[in-house]
Amino acid sequence: MSPTTNHSYGTHGHVTFLGAGPGDPGLLTLRAVEALAQADVLVADPQVYDVVRAHVRAGVDTPLQAAGDDTSTTREGTDDAVNLVMRAARSGKRVVRAVLGDPGLDANAADEMLACSAEGITFEVVPGVATAVGVPAYAGVPLRNGHGADVRFLDARTADARAWTEVGASDATVVVSTTLESVVANATELVTAGRKPDTPLTVTVDGTTTRQRTWSATLGSIGQTLKAAKVLPSPSGSRPAIAVVGERGSAEQRERLAWFESKPLFGWQVLVPRTKEQAASLSEQLRSYGAVPSEVPTIAVEPPRTPQQMERAVKGLVTGRYEWIAFTSVNAVRAVREKFEEYGLDARAFAGIKVAAVGEQTAKALVEFGVKPDLVPSGEQSAAGLLEDWPPYDPVFDPIDRVFLPRADIATETLVAGLIELGWEVDDVTAYRTVRASPPPAETREAIKGGGFDAVLFTSSSTVRNLVGIAGKPHNVTVIACIGPATAKTAEEHGLRVDVMAPEPSVHKLAEALAEFGAKRRAAAIEAGEAVQRPSEKRPTRRRARTS
């Protein structure tokens, strides 16, 4: 427990003013996550609601979000937040007030703290990564070096003439919180106040997120740079921006330090056509490469039409009918586990039974169930790989000659035939059915066919067939990545060009292969002196997929 945690606050509630950082969910502090887990009420700025909501308990009241208030950064919105916070605290609730960046630097939280103090409501402050500090770090613009530097922070929305004159007359590094539409006017203000027009300037929007974009220029050339980039005038209205003025933001240095925007799949919209449960770890890996994964289920899992066979097999596990049980998918593990729970059984029912698993995710699902697999293929993670390592039946050492194989209704017979050849009797049981999922929303279908996605990861032949069936064929600019030769062959049969293939049949190796492809593509563009573009940016007509 954190030393700042206190569970007793008397009759009044308690308020935690929490900084949620500039946008990257990974920048939440451990104390912030702890406070969110204890919250009864969450009052969050709309910009950070998606960042913090994953850490609150089910059923937590979120009045500001529920009210659909998207103006909390305005005076009116702040007043609404104060009223919601005070009302909840007066009723004895534990309230978390989550703001963008840091409560002391980015928000008007001081007014809310004073309101709590006036009524005797206890509160605490959980600092966050301030936007003016976090965004330059992600843009590759360190604000200080070993020689030290004068760093000043300026909010262009509230700065008066004196503030502009002071920073203009100095040689300090200036971090300006502004909007994209105001940057040129801010640059003119600084030049008028005494800064040289050739002073380096970087401007970043959507900082610390995979939508981040940074432009390097000078105070005198920033207008031309933004117009050439076709971001001014901005079609999306006022966009918050962080501008860094000074030698620390020189283009030459930033090219070497821009670690975030140089990730191999930075900003790529990647379609993951799997069930949401199966896609979770894969999507997290893709995010680590800078990608924006979109999970589109292509397969729905349903119980078998006739459950009696599965019921008899599960009872046979308990009565000692089997020497082995072999799991070839996470869904098979889930199907058996659900039957166990239906009968009031747990992992102890596997006592005395040897367990085999194909694939790291299947093995992980078993471990989460409390079962450590006895056999995992040492080579290829497939039915063929499992057969390579499976021992033949030996009547001397194996008291029972039967294997329980729970699988999908459309699984191949490779494993069954191989086990029989090794001398085993096999109870080949349909544990679940796979059916084609419902089509995704029209906007997603349009993005797939129109080239709105930069890449698609196909993890099986069925994902190819089902995605094409429910959403259409991906556009020819989209990079097609396949988990193995069989999946690649199916993709080619559907008229798709396969660009990437995993070196082994693993979803994580597939993601690694796509990242390597993206890195080589980026390096080739830089070597040729070309702008680094995502595949979707090379479409004749650009239509974007919506992302959260």
Protein Blocks (a to p, Z undefined) as FASTA:
>chain_A
ZZkbcfbebjbdcdddddebjoiaklpcfklmmmmmmpmbdcddfklmmmmmmmpcehia
cfklmnopaklmpmklmmmmmmmmmmmmmnopacddddehjfklmmcklmmmmmmmmnop
acdddddddfklmmmmmnopafbdfkopadddddfklpcfklmmmmmmpccdcdddddfk
lmmmmmmmmmmnopafklccdddehehiakbccddddfklmmmmmmmnopaccfkbpadd
dddedjklgfklmmmmmmmlmpfkgoiacdddddfklmmmmmmmmmmnopacddddfbdc
dddfblmlmmmmmmmmmnopafbdcdfbfklmmmmmmmmmmnopafklmgoiacddedjk
lmmmmmmnopacfbdcfblcdfklmmmmpccddfklmmbfcdcddddfkbcfklmmmmmm
nopacddddfbdcdddddddfklmmmmmnopafbdcdfbfklmmmmmmmnopadfkbccd
dfbfklmmmmmmnopacfbdcfbdcfklmmmmmmmmmmmmmmmmmmnopacddfklmpfb
dcddddZZ
